[in-house]
Amino acid sequence: MKNVSHPPLQIVNLKCQLSKMNLQMPKYQHQMVPNPKPWGSIRSSLHSLIAVLVATLLVGTVYLTQEYGVQFLEDCSSTKVNTSGDSCDLFSGKWVFDNQSYPLYKGLQCTYMSDQLACEKFGRKDLSFQNWRWQPHQCDLPRFNATALLERLRNKRLVYVGDSLNRNQWVSMVCLIESVVPPELKSMHTKGSLIIFKATEYNATIEFYWAPLLVESNSDHPVDHRLPERIVRIQAIEKHARHWTGADFLVFNSFLWWKRSMMSVLWGSFESSDGIYKGVEMPRVYEMALKTWSDWLEVHVNPNKTKLFFVSMSPTHQIAEEWGETASGNCYGETEPIKEEGYTGSSSQPRMMRIVENVLGELKTRGLDVQMLNITQLTEYRKDGHPSIYRKQWDNLTEEQLTNPSSFADCIHWCLPGVPDVWNELLYAYIFQ
């Protein structure tokens, strides 16, 4: 028997189909009843044909079981994993090279791939970054099954809310899903800050809403948002939140845009001339914004309908000296993960993480459970997974940049297929919990 850790998606789907059929033949009473009509012989032939087809299916099942070690008689809910307790910490583990099961999709074939993340399209030759699988120490991540997830999302909305890293994860999810949806049964629409992917057959949507600071800010425009001074309306969120209301799964993130020592806070509106501005230091202003966000959730979210997630900070790899390389380097040219277990770079800020944990803890005492997707440590290792120079350049590069590629390398976002696919595998595990 071959030792294959993950059977192909088609086999997993066949398993579910067989399970739904219960592998049962109709029971017929064997009676000798005279039937001179031709229809009787035709019906008998049909019964025989059905018997042959089911027998063939069963033989195929036995073969696939022997070939892949798949237990076909288990229930389709086998996607579930026990994520509670100390026995299974999905966020503690190691990266394992696996070029048999990964990547989970082909980047060049994803209809909705972003040019900011399409590293192979823009010239990256070393594609081994696509072949790393996250292996928790005490348990296994369930195999991502796009069809099973679409069934779970039937007549539902999965909405990602946050900054460009959350959009990175959203694009990953769309690429994971869209390959099993025929072209005529899928669509993409943009409505201001909201982008909606729809799988028509399932009446399911996977959406992204641009709100990099969660609360209102002068950076809310989905395209024109890079301004020299960042200003937040720390107590205003409804303008954004009305687009999330009623979602069945909400996945938030917000960290990257808070990475500064101070931020201007506005009491009043951007349109009014009598607003009050005050500089507030970090991380206090971050804490204030999350308080506004959590208060909105408590009032407007029905915990019996909506599952809530918060994705922790995604580390950058802009200082190669931190993992033992030259001081002037960064993620440019990196081809393997960091092997040192527990490695932490300077881009991660535990103090900010503790604020998130405290806010989520307080929400839980008020009856609202938000699952933290703690992707920070597992992402710390992946210095090899960034677009670096292999992405669409929105501005013309200077001669100086061309002679020094590391000077314009993107060490913040992530190539696809790649690291955010694992973030979505973690999300998948909790959606089926």
C-alpha positions in Angstrom: 0.0 0.0 0.0 1.3 3.4 -0.9 1.8 5.9 2.0 0.1 9.0 0.7 -0.8 11.6 3.3 -3.4 13.5 1.3 -5.6 11.8 -1.3 -6.5 13.8 -4.4 -9.5 16.1 -4.1 -11.5 13.9 -6.6 -11.1 10.9 -4.3 -12.3 12.9 -1.2 -15.3 14.1 -3.2 -16.0 10.5 -4.3 -15.8 9.4 -0.7 -18.6 11.9 0.2 -20.7 10.8 -2.7 -20.4 7.1 -1.6 -21.2 8.1 1.9 -24.4 9.9 0.9 -25.4 6.8 -1.1 -24.8 4.7 2.1 -23.4 2.1 -0.3 -26.8 0.3 -0.3 -28.6 -1.5 -3.1 -32.3 -1.4 -3.3 -33.9 -4.5 -1.8 -36.1 -6.4 -4.3 -38.5 -9.2 -3.6 -37.5 -12.2 -5.6 -40.9 -13.4 -6.8 -41.7 -15.2 -10.0 -44.5 -13.0 -11.4 -45.6 -13.6 -15.0 -45.2 -10.4 -17.0 -45.8 -10.7 -20.7 -45.2 -7.0 -21.3 -41.9 -5.9 -22.9 -41.5 -3.3 -20.1 -40.9 -6.0 -17.6 -37.7 -7.2 -19.4 -36.5 -3.6 -19.8 -37.0 -2.9 -16.2 -35.2 -6.1 -15.3 -32.3 -5.0 -17.6 -32.2 -1.6 -15.9 -32.0 -3.3 -12.5 -29.2 -5.4 -13.7 -27.4 -2.3 -15.2 -27.8 -0.5 -11.8 -26.3 -3.5 -10.0 -23.3 -3.6 -12.4 -22.7 0.1 -11.9 -22.9 0.0 -8.1 -20.6 -3.1 -8.2 -18.1 -1.2 -10.3 -18.3 1.7 -7.9 -17.6 -0.6 -5.0 -14.7 -2.2 -6.8 -13.3 1.3 -7.4 -13.8 2.1 -3.8 -11.8 -0.9 -2.7 -9.0 0.0 -5.2 -8.8 3.6 -4.0 -8.8 2.5 -0.4 -5.9 0.2 -1.1 -4.1 2.8 -3.3 -4.5 5.8 -0.9 -5.4 4.4 2.5 -8.7 6.2 2.4 -11.5 5.1 4.7 -14.5 5.6 2.5 -17.1 4.6 5.1 -16.3 7.4 7.4 -18.7 10.4 7.5 -18.0 13.4 5.3 -17.7 15.5 8.5 -14.2 14.0 8.8 -13.0 17.4 7.8 -13.5 18.3 11.5 -10.6 18.5 13.8 -10.6 18.8 17.6 -9.0 22.2 18.0 -9.8 22.6 21.7 -7.7 21.7 24.7 -3.9 21.3 25.0 -3.6 18.2 22.8 -4.0 20.2 19.6 -2.4 23.5 19.1 -2.7 24.1 15.3 -0.4 27.2 15.6 2.6 25.3 17.1 4.5 23.2 14.6 7.0 23.2 11.8 7.1 23.6 8.0 7.6 20.3 6.1 8.6 20.2 2.5 5.9 18.4 0.5 6.0 18.6 -3.2 3.4 15.8 -3.6 0.4 17.5 -2.0 1.4 21.2 -2.4 0.6 23.6 -3.8 -3.1 23.2 -3.4 -3.7 25.0 -6.8 -1.8 26.4 -9.7 -1.2 30.1 -9.5 -1.1 30.7 -13.3 -4.5 29.0 -13.6 -6.3 31.1 -10.9 -8.8 33.3 -12.7 -8.7 36.0 -10.0 -5.1 36.1 -9.1 -3.7 39.5 -8.1 -0.7 40.8 -10.0 0.7 41.9 -6.7 0.9 38.3 -5.5 1.5 36.4 -8.8 5.2 35.7 -8.3 5.5 33.0 -11.0 3.8 35.2 -13.6 6.3 38.0 -12.9 9.4 35.9 -13.3 10.2 34.0 -10.1 11.9 30.8 -11.1 12.5 29.1 -7.8 9.0 27.9 -6.9 9.9 25.7 -3.9 8.2 28.2 -1.6 4.9 26.7 -2.8 5.7 23.2 -1.5 5.9 23.8 2.2 3.2 22.2 4.4 2.4 23.4 7.9 2.6 20.4 10.3 1.3 21.0 13.9 3.2 19.2 16.6 0.3 17.3 18.2 -2.3 16.9 15.4 -2.9 17.3 11.7 -4.6 20.0 9.7 -7.6 18.6 7.8 -7.1 18.4 4.0 -8.7 21.5 2.4 -11.7 20.4 0.3 -13.1 23.2 -1.8 -16.4 21.4 -2.6 -17.0 20.7 1.1 -16.3 24.3 2.0 -18.7 25.5 -0.7 -21.4 23.2 0.7 -20.7 24.7 4.1 -21.0 28.2 2.6 -24.2 27.4 0.7 -26.5 30.5 1.0 -23.9 32.1 3.3 -21.4 35.0 3.3 -17.7 34.7 4.2 -16.3 38.2 4.6 -12.7 39.3 5.1 -12.3 42.7 6.6 -9.0 44.6 7.0 -5.9 45.6 5.1 -3.9 44.3 2.1 -2.7 41.3 4.1 -6.3 40.3 4.7 -6.9 40.9 1.0 -3.9 38.6 0.4 -5.7 35.9 2.4 -8.9 36.6 0.6 -7.3 36.1 -2.9 -5.8 32.9 -1.6 -9.3 31.6 -0.5 -10.8 32.6 -3.9 -8.0 30.7 -5.7 -8.5 27.7 -3.5 -12.3 27.7 -4.2 -12.7 28.9 -7.8 -11.1 26.0 -9.6 -14.1 23.7 -8.7 -16.7 26.2 -10.0 -17.5 26.3 -13.7 -16.7 29.6 -15.4 -20.4 30.4 -16.0 -21.3 29.8 -12.4 -18.8 32.2 -10.8 -18.4 36.0 -10.9 -16.5 38.9 -9.3 -17.9 42.3 -8.6 -16.5 45.4 -7.0 -18.6 48.0 -5.1 -16.3 50.7 -3.7 -14.4 49.1 -0.8 -16.2 45.8 -1.2 -15.1 43.0 -3.6 -17.5 40.0 -4.0 -16.7 36.6 -5.4 -19.9 34.6 -5.9 -20.4 30.9 -6.6 -23.8 31.0 -8.1 -24.7 27.3 -7.8 -24.2 27.5 -4.0 -25.5 31.1 -3.6 -22.3 31.6 -1.6 -20.1 34.7 -1.5 -16.5 35.2 -0.4 -16.0 38.9 0.1 -13.3 41.4 1.0 -13.9 44.8 2.5 -11.1 47.3 2.7 -10.9 48.8 6.2 -7.2 48.8 7.1 -7.8 50.4 10.5 -11.3 48.9 11.1 -12.6 52.3 12.3 -13.0 55.2 9.9 -9.8 56.9 8.7 -8.4 59.1 5.9 -7.0 55.9 4.4 -10.3 54.3 3.6 -10.2 54.8 -0.1 -9.7 51.3 -1.7 -7.0 52.7 -4.1 -5.9 56.2 -3.1 -5.0 55.6 0.5 -1.3 56.3 0.9 -1.3 59.6 2.7 1.6 61.3 4.6 -0.4 61.7 7.8 -2.8 59.0 9.1 -6.0 60.2 10.8 -8.6 58.0 12.5 -12.1 58.7 13.7 -11.6 56.4 16.7 -15.2 56.1 17.7 -16.7 55.8 14.2 -17.2 52.4 12.5 -20.7 52.2 11.2 -19.8 53.5 7.8 -17.7 50.4 7.3 -19.6 47.9 9.5 -22.9 48.2 7.6 -21.2 46.2 4.8 -20.5 43.4 7.2 -23.9 43.1 8.9 -25.5 39.7 8.5 -22.4 37.9 7.4 -22.1 34.3 8.5 -18.3 34.2 8.8 -16.3 37.4 9.5 -12.5 37.3 9.3 -10.8 40.5 10.6 -7.3 41.7 10.7 -5.6 45.1 11.5 -2.0 45.7 12.5 0.2 46.8 9.6 -1.3 50.3 9.3 -0.8 50.9 13.0 3.0 50.5 12.9 3.9 54.0 13.9 4.7 55.7 17.2 1.7 58.1 17.1 -1.5 58.7 15.2 -3.9 61.7 14.9 -7.3 61.0 16.3 -10.3 63.0 15.1 -13.4 63.7 17.2 -15.9 65.0 14.7 -16.2 64.3 11.0 -13.8 64.7 8.1 -16.4 67.0 6.4 -16.7 69.4 9.4 -14.4 72.3 10.1 -14.9 72.2 13.9 -13.5 68.7 14.5 -11.0 68.2 17.3 -7.6 66.6 16.5 -5.3 65.1 19.0 -2.1 63.0 18.7 -2.3 59.7 20.6 0.6 57.4 21.1 0.8 53.8 20.2 -0.4 51.3 21.4 -3.1 53.3 23.2 -4.8 54.5 19.9 -4.8 50.8 18.7 -6.5 49.8 21.9 -9.1 52.5 21.5 -10.0 51.4 17.9 -10.3 47.7 19.0 -12.6 48.8 21.8 -14.9 50.6 19.3 -14.8 47.5 17.0 -15.6 45.1 19.9 -18.5 47.2 21.1 -20.0 47.1 17.7 -19.6 43.4 17.5 -21.3 42.9 20.9 -24.4 44.9 19.8 -24.7 43.9 16.2 -23.5 40.3 15.9 -25.8 37.3 16.6 -23.4 34.6 18.0 -25.8 31.9 17.0 -25.5 32.9 13.3 -22.0 34.4 12.8 -18.6 32.9 13.5 -15.9 35.5 14.2 -12.2 35.3 13.6 -9.3 37.7 14.1 -6.0 37.1 12.2 -2.9 38.0 14.2 -0.1 40.1 12.8 1.8 38.9 9.7 5.6 39.4 10.2 7.7 41.1 7.6 11.3 40.1 6.7 13.1 43.3 5.9 16.2 42.8 8.0 18.3 39.8 6.9 20.7 40.3 9.7 18.1 39.0 12.1 18.3 35.5 10.6 22.1 35.6 10.2 22.5 37.1 6.7 24.2 40.3 5.6 23.1 43.5 7.3 22.0 45.1 4.1 19.8 42.3 2.9 16.2 41.4 3.2 13.8 38.8 1.8 15.2 39.2 -1.7 16.8 36.0 -2.9 15.6 33.9 0.0 14.5 30.4 -1.0 14.0 28.5 2.3 12.2 29.0 5.6 14.0 29.8 8.8 14.8 26.5 10.6 15.3 27.9 14.1 12.2 26.9 16.1 10.7 29.9 18.0 12.5 32.5 15.8 11.1 36.0 16.3 12.0 39.0 14.3 11.7 42.7 15.2 8.6 43.2 13.1 6.4 41.3 15.6 5.2 43.3 18.5 4.0 41.2 21.5 2.6 44.3 23.2 0.2 44.8 20.3 -0.7 41.1 20.3 -1.5 41.2 24.0 -4.0 44.1 23.4 -5.8 42.0 20.8 -5.9 39.0 23.2 -7.2 41.2 26.0 -10.0 42.7 23.8 -11.0 39.2 22.6 -10.9 37.9 26.2 -13.3 40.7 27.4 -15.6 40.0 24.5 -15.8 36.3 25.5 -16.9 37.3 29.1 -19.7 39.2 27.4 -20.8 36.1 25.5 -19.2 36.7 22.1 -16.4 34.3 21.0 -13.9 35.5 18.5 -11.4 32.9 17.4 -7.8 34.2 17.1 -6.0 32.8 14.1 -2.5 33.1 15.6 -0.5 32.9 12.3 2.4 35.1 13.6 4.9 32.4 14.7 4.3 30.1 11.8 4.7 33.0 9.4 7.9 34.2 11.1 9.7 31.3 9.6 8.7 32.1 6.0 11.3 34.6 4.8 11.2 32.8 1.4 7.5 33.4 0.7 7.3 37.1 -0.1 6.9 38.6 -3.6 10.2 40.4 -3.3 10.7 41.8 -6.8 8.4 39.3 -8.5 5.2 41.3 -8.8 3.7 44.1 -10.9 5.5 47.4 -10.2 3.0 50.2 -10.0 5.7 52.9 -10.4 8.6 53.0 -12.9 11.8 51.8 -11.3 14.8 54.1 -11.1 18.3 53.1 -12.4 19.5 52.9 -8.8 16.7 50.5 -7.9 17.4 48.3 -10.9 21.0 47.9 -9.8 20.0 47.1 -6.2 16.9 44.9 -6.4 16.6 44.5 -2.6 15.8 48.2 -2.4 12.4 47.7 -3.9 11.6 44.2 -2.7 8.2 43.6 -1.2 8.9 41.7 2.1 5.4 42.4 3.5 2.9 40.6 1.3 3.0 36.9 0.2 3.3 35.0 -3.1 0.4 32.8 -4.1 0.2 29.9 -3.9 2.0 30.1 -0.6 1.8 31.1 3.1 -1.7 32.6 3.1 -3.1 29.2 1.8 -2.1 27.8 5.2 -3.8 30.6 7.0 -6.9 29.5 5.1 -6.4 25.9 6.0 -6.4 27.0 9.7 -9.6 29.0 9.0 -11.1 25.9 7.3 -10.4 23.8 10.3 -12.3 26.2 12.6 -15.2 26.7 10.2 -15.8 22.9 10.4 -15.2 22.7 14.1 
